[in-house]
Amino acid sequence: MKLPILIIRTVSVEKLAPVLDACAARWPGHPLMVVTSPARGSELRTDPRITEIVPYATGATGFEQPITCDHELEAVVVPVANRGGSGYANVMRACRGLRTQTWFLASYSRELTALSRTAWNRRSGMELALQCISNVLGVLWGAWVRWRIRIANTAR
């Protein structure tokens, strides 16, 4: 039996369709499993390409908990809205514990780009580090602006 392909739904149903087509073309005969929120699973059940829906309750900030799957997987595919996959660090981090042979980003909903486990972890780590740096810079910038306003108001 062929190992399943796990697709993490991060896009709308319309944008997921080309990802399903690309996965079916790259891995013919492999079962396609889709991770999605329990409330959204019903809109995917009628798609004949999808073998199984894996429910995942996302929090307010997205993918907070690790994604669990009982199967060993051929590949994990994450659809992204840009070529580099920036903005998906939380999804990548949630997928780290999955038992898979390969990792893929589906940029522009159809171009599959393979990543090694090291590259996968490095991308998510780098993005998280950049988020922390930008948060610190935002706080410092806000403090500087408030200080400048206070100085301008006292000079009047």
N, C-alpha and C positions, 0 to 999 in steps of 0.2 A: 504494500500500500504506500502511496506517495504521501509525503509529509505535507501538512497544511501550510497555507500562506495566511499570516495574520495581518490584517489591514486595520490600522488605528484610525477611526473616523475623526478627522479634524476639519472636515469641509462639509459643505451642503451635499444633499443627495445628488443634485445635478452635477456637481464637480466630482463626486465619487464615481460616477458611471465611467469616465475615461480611465480612472485608476483600476477599476475592476476589469475593463477591457485589456489594459496593459498587462495586468497580472495574469489574466487568462491566456494571453498570447505568449508571455514569457515562460509560464509554468503550466503548459496544457495538461489537463487531467488532475492537477492538484486541487484539493478542496480549498475554497476561499472562505475564511472566517473574518468577520468584521466586529471590531470592538466599538460599541456605541452606548449612549446613555439608555437606560431602560425605557424612558418615555419616547425615544426616537426609534426603537427597534422595530416597531410596527410598520414604519414606512419602508423598511428594507426587506421585510419577510417575503414580499411578492417577487423579489428579484431572483430569477432562476440561477444566476451565477453564484449566489451566496449560499454556502453549505450550512453555515452556523452563525448565529448572532451571539456575541459574547457581551453580556450586560456589564457596564462599568458606570458607577455613579460618580460623576464628576462634581467637584465642589465649586464654590463661587469663583475660585481662581483657576479652575481647569483641572488638569491632571495632577492631583496631590498625592494619591495613594499609588503604590506599585500595581501594575496590571498583572494579573495572574492568569495562567493558562495551564491546564493539565497536560497538554500535548507538547511533544517536541515539535519544533517548527522548521520548515525549510527556510522561511524568510519572514521578517517583520517589515511592513511597508507603512511609512507615514507620509500621507499627502501633505504637501506644504505649498504655500502661496508664492514662494519665491525660489530661485535656483539654489541658494545657499542654505535654506532651511532655518534662517534666523527667526527667532520668535517662538520656537518650538522646544526650548530647553526643558520645560516641564514635562512635555510628552516623551522626549528622549530619556529623561531621568526615570519616568514611570515604566519605561520598557526595559530598563537595564537588566532586570532579573529574569527575563524570558529566555528559555532554552531554544536558541535558534542558530542556524548555520551562517546566515547572512542578514544584513541590515540594509534597507533601501529608503531613500527619500523619493517621493513621487512629485517632482517639481512641475508646476503648471498642470498638475493633475494627470500627467501621462508619461513624462520622462522619468524613467527609473534610474537612480544613481546609487550604486553600491557603496557602502561604507564598511570599514572594518570596525570591530568592537572598540578598538582604541580610538579611532576617529569619531565614532558615535559618542563615546564618553568625553572626549576632548571638546567636541562641539558644545555639548550641554554644559560642561564645566566652564568653558570660556564665556558662554553667553551669561551664565549665572554670575561670573566674576564681573563682567561688564555691567550687568544690572546693578550689582552692589556699588560699583564705582559711580555709576550715573545717579544712583539714589543719594550717595554722599555729596556729589557735586550739586545736585538739586537742593539739598538742605543748605549747603554753604552759600549757594547763589541766593536762595530765599532770605537767609540771614543777612547777607550783604545788602540786598535791596531794601530790607526793612531798616537796616542801619543807615543807609543813604537817605531814606525818606525821613527818618527821625532827625538826622542832621539838617536836612532841608527845612523841616518844620520848625526846628528850634532857631534857625537863622532868621526867620521872619519876624 
